[in-house]
């Protein structure tokens, strides 16, 4: 029995580490989507999004065999993130001051609190599918326990997945708030953030293509693609950090 608990404990540590890695992507997307809201609404929007993500992940544990085939959700998520990232980057590089003003007005008119929460929920949904599948894939190989079955899984295995999922959501919450503060402190990083969002969208697109067998099934988890994805992401982040610089308080130039 002691060896079983050691195996469960080790798997839980691995899952929490995995959730920590996945939550970095998720948290940055939440921060970018909520960035246009007033300060008092940013945390509320992120919190509501996290609550929605928790409800979805918990419910999905009871329908994991169905969730495994919902590649359409990942396709929608991929398209949305790529659109969100490229729209900002292209507009920032080629747009005029008038276009920028129009974008600000559009944000104020069409991106209120609840629409933002809905977009956060969509992003959470796309990210959560792979998180759940990864957790269940590791948990179902654990030895069975004396706990009752829950949601079609052994009670012990189910408990491990739930604990890891809660840990991931906690990490997302703190990371998202940190990203919001960082984007406020270094506004020049906003373009970098949107580039990363678009690149995360590419990652979801690759997963979608593997589901429909345009790419090999194991390609999204291959060493080559994993190193490529993280290498490009780190390169974007490092270059963006040094290029952006820190912006101090704006001075009044009218006097």
C-alpha positions as CSV (number, residue, x, y, z in Angstrom):
1,X,0.0,0.0,0.0
2,X,2.9,2.4,0.8
3,X,4.3,1.9,-2.7
4,X,1.0,2.8,-4.2
5,X,0.8,6.1,-2.3
6,X,4.4,6.9,-3.3
7,X,3.4,6.3,-7.0
8,X,0.3,8.5,-6.6
9,X,2.3,11.2,-4.9
10,X,5.0,11.2,-7.6
11,X,2.3,11.3,-10.3
12,X,0.6,14.3,-8.6
13,X,3.9,16.2,-8.5
14,X,4.4,15.6,-12.2
15,X,0.8,16.7,-13.0
16,X,1.1,19.9,-10.9
17,X,4.4,20.7,-12.8
18,X,2.7,20.0,-16.1
19,X,-0.3,22.2,-15.1
20,X,2.2,24.9,-14.2
21,X,3.7,24.9,-17.7
22,X,0.3,24.8,-19.4
23,X,-1.0,27.6,-17.1
24,X,1.6,30.0,-18.3
25,X,0.1,30.0,-21.8
26,X,-3.4,30.1,-20.5
27,X,-2.6,33.0,-18.1
28,X,-1.0,35.2,-20.7
29,X,-4.0,34.8,-23.0
30,X,-6.4,35.7,-20.1
31,X,-4.3,38.8,-19.3
32,X,-4.3,40.0,-22.9
33,X,-8.0,39.5,-23.3
34,X,-8.8,41.3,-20.1
35,X,-6.2,44.1,-20.6
36,X,-8.7,46.7,-22.0
37,X,-11.0,46.5,-19.0
38,X,-10.8,49.0,-16.1
39,X,-8.6,47.9,-13.2
40,X,-11.5,47.0,-10.9
41,X,-13.0,44.7,-13.6
42,X,-9.8,42.9,-14.8
43,X,-9.5,40.7,-11.7
44,X,-13.3,40.0,-11.8
45,X,-13.2,38.9,-15.4
46,X,-10.2,36.6,-14.8
47,X,-11.8,35.2,-11.7
48,X,-15.1,34.5,-13.5
49,X,-13.1,32.9,-16.3
50,X,-11.2,30.7,-13.9
51,X,-14.5,29.6,-12.2
52,X,-15.9,28.7,-15.6
53,X,-12.7,26.8,-16.4
54,X,-13.0,24.8,-13.2
55,X,-16.7,23.9,-13.8
56,X,-15.8,22.8,-17.3
57,X,-12.8,20.7,-16.3
58,X,-14.8,19.0,-13.5
59,X,-17.7,18.2,-15.8
60,X,-15.4,17.0,-18.6
61,X,-14.0,14.3,-16.3
62,X,-17.3,12.5,-16.6
63,X,-17.2,12.7,-20.4
64,X,-13.6,12.3,-21.2
65,X,-14.2,9.8,-24.1
66,X,-16.4,12.5,-25.8
67,X,-14.0,15.4,-25.0
68,X,-11.1,13.4,-26.7
69,X,-12.9,13.9,-30.0
70,X,-13.9,17.5,-29.7
71,X,-11.2,18.8,-32.0
72,X,-13.6,21.5,-33.3
73,X,-13.3,23.4,-30.0
74,X,-9.5,23.4,-30.4
75,X,-9.9,24.5,-34.0
76,X,-12.1,27.4,-32.9
77,X,-9.7,28.3,-30.1
78,X,-6.7,28.2,-32.5
79,X,-8.4,30.4,-35.1
80,X,-9.5,32.9,-32.4
81,X,-6.0,33.2,-30.8
82,X,-4.3,33.6,-34.1
83,X,-6.8,36.2,-35.2
84,X,-6.5,38.0,-31.9
85,X,-2.7,38.1,-32.0
86,X,-2.2,39.0,-35.7
87,X,-5.0,41.6,-35.7
88,X,-3.2,43.6,-33.0
89,X,0.4,43.1,-34.4
90,X,-0.6,44.0,-38.0
91,X,-2.6,47.0,-36.9
92,X,0.2,48.1,-34.6
93,X,2.8,47.9,-37.4
94,X,0.8,49.2,-40.4
95,X,-2.1,51.0,-38.8
96,X,-2.4,54.8,-38.5
97,X,-3.2,56.9,-35.5
98,X,-6.8,57.1,-36.7
99,X,-6.9,53.3,-36.9
100,X,-5.6,53.1,-33.3
101,X,-8.2,55.6,-32.1
102,X,-10.9,53.5,-33.9
103,X,-9.6,50.4,-32.2
104,X,-9.8,52.0,-28.8
105,X,-13.4,53.1,-29.5
106,X,-14.3,49.6,-30.7
107,X,-12.9,48.2,-27.5
108,X,-15.0,50.5,-25.4
109,X,-18.1,49.8,-27.4
110,X,-17.9,46.1,-28.2
111,X,-15.6,44.6,-25.6
112,X,-17.5,45.1,-22.3
113,X,-17.2,43.1,-19.1
114,X,-19.4,40.1,-20.0
115,X,-18.2,39.8,-23.6
116,X,-14.7,39.7,-22.2
117,X,-15.7,37.0,-19.7
118,X,-17.2,35.0,-22.6
119,X,-14.0,35.2,-24.6
120,X,-12.0,34.2,-21.6
121,X,-14.3,31.2,-21.2
122,X,-13.7,30.2,-24.8
123,X,-10.0,30.4,-24.4
124,X,-10.2,28.4,-21.1
125,X,-12.3,25.7,-23.0
126,X,-9.7,25.3,-25.7
127,X,-6.8,25.1,-23.2
128,X,-8.6,22.8,-20.8
129,X,-9.2,20.0,-23.2
130,X,-5.6,19.1,-23.6
131,X,-4.9,19.7,-19.9
132,X,-7.6,17.2,-19.0
133,X,-6.5,14.6,-21.6
134,X,-2.9,14.9,-20.4
135,X,-3.9,14.5,-16.7
136,X,-6.2,11.5,-17.4
137,X,-3.6,9.8,-19.6
138,X,-1.1,9.9,-16.7
139,X,-3.7,9.0,-14.0
140,X,-5.3,6.0,-15.6
141,X,-2.1,4.0,-15.6
142,X,-1.9,4.2,-11.8
143,X,-2.9,1.1,-9.8
144,X,-6.5,0.9,-8.6
145,X,-7.4,1.9,-5.1
146,X,-10.2,0.9,-2.7
147,X,-12.0,4.2,-3.3
148,X,-15.3,4.0,-5.2
149,X,-15.5,4.7,-8.9
150,X,-16.2,8.3,-9.7
151,X,-17.0,9.6,-13.2
152,X,-16.0,6.4,-14.9
153,X,-12.6,6.4,-13.2
154,X,-11.1,4.8,-10.1
155,X,-11.7,7.1,-7.1
156,X,-8.0,7.6,-6.4
157,X,-7.2,8.3,-10.0
158,X,-10.1,10.8,-10.2
159,X,-8.9,12.5,-7.0
160,X,-5.4,13.0,-8.4
161,X,-6.7,14.6,-11.6
162,X,-9.0,16.9,-9.6
163,X,-6.2,18.0,-7.3
164,X,-3.9,18.7,-10.2
165,X,-6.6,20.6,-12.0
166,X,-7.3,22.8,-9.0
167,X,-3.5,23.5,-8.6
168,X,-3.4,24.5,-12.3
169,X,-6.3,26.9,-11.9
170,X,-4.6,28.5,-8.9
171,X,-1.4,28.9,-10.9
172,X,-3.4,30.5,-13.7
173,X,-5.0,33.0,-11.4
174,X,-1.7,34.3,-9.9
175,X,0.1,34.2,-13.2
176,X,-2.7,36.0,-15.0
177,X,-2.7,38.8,-12.4
178,X,1.1,39.0,-12.7
179,X,0.9,39.3,-16.5
180,X,-1.7,42.1,-16.2
181,X,0.6,44.1,-13.9
182,X,3.6,43.5,-16.2
183,X,1.7,44.7,-19.3
184,X,0.7,47.8,-17.4
185,X,4.2,48.4,-16.2
186,X,5.8,47.7,-19.6
187,X,3.3,48.7,-22.3
188,X,5.8,48.0,-25.0
189,X,5.4,44.3,-24.2
190,X,1.8,44.3,-25.4
191,X,2.9,43.5,-29.0
192,X,5.2,40.8,-27.7
193,X,2.3,39.4,-25.8
194,X,0.0,39.3,-28.8
195,X,2.8,37.6,-30.8
196,X,2.9,34.9,-28.1
197,X,-0.9,34.6,-28.2
198,X,-0.8,34.0,-31.9
199,X,2.0,31.4,-31.5
200,X,0.0,29.6,-28.8
201,X,-2.8,29.6,-31.4
202,X,-0.5,27.9,-33.8
203,X,0.2,25.2,-31.1
204,X,-3.6,24.6,-30.8
205,X,-3.8,24.4,-34.6
206,X,-1.1,21.8,-34.7
207,X,-3.0,19.7,-32.2
208,X,-6.2,20.1,-34.3
209,X,-4.4,19.0,-37.4
210,X,-3.2,15.9,-35.6
211,X,-6.8,15.1,-34.6
212,X,-7.9,15.2,-38.2
213,X,-4.8,13.2,-39.2
214,X,-3.3,15.9,-41.5
215,X,-0.3,15.7,-39.2
216,X,0.8,12.4,-37.4
217,X,-1.1,11.7,-34.1
218,X,2.1,11.9,-32.0
219,X,3.5,15.1,-33.7
220,X,2.2,17.6,-31.1
221,X,4.0,15.7,-28.4
222,X,7.2,14.9,-30.3
223,X,10.5,16.2,-29.1
224,X,11.2,18.2,-32.2
225,X,7.9,20.1,-32.2
226,X,8.1,20.6,-28.4
227,X,11.6,22.1,-28.6
228,X,10.5,24.2,-31.6
229,X,7.5,25.6,-29.9
230,X,9.2,26.5,-26.6
231,X,12.3,27.8,-28.5
232,X,10.3,30.2,-30.6
233,X,8.2,31.3,-27.6
234,X,11.2,32.0,-25.5
235,X,12.9,33.9,-28.4
236,X,9.8,36.1,-28.8
237,X,9.6,36.8,-25.0
238,X,13.3,37.6,-24.7
239,X,13.6,39.8,-27.7
240,X,10.3,41.6,-26.8
241,X,11.6,42.2,-23.2
242,X,14.8,43.9,-24.4
243,X,13.1,45.9,-27.2
244,X,10.2,47.1,-25.1
245,X,12.0,48.8,-22.2
246,X,10.3,50.1,-19.1
247,X,7.9,53.0,-19.5
248,X,7.7,55.5,-16.7
249,X,4.7,57.7,-15.8
250,X,3.6,59.8,-18.8
251,X,4.5,63.5,-18.6
252,X,2.2,66.3,-19.5
253,X,3.7,67.9,-22.6
254,X,1.1,70.6,-23.0
255,X,2.8,72.9,-20.4
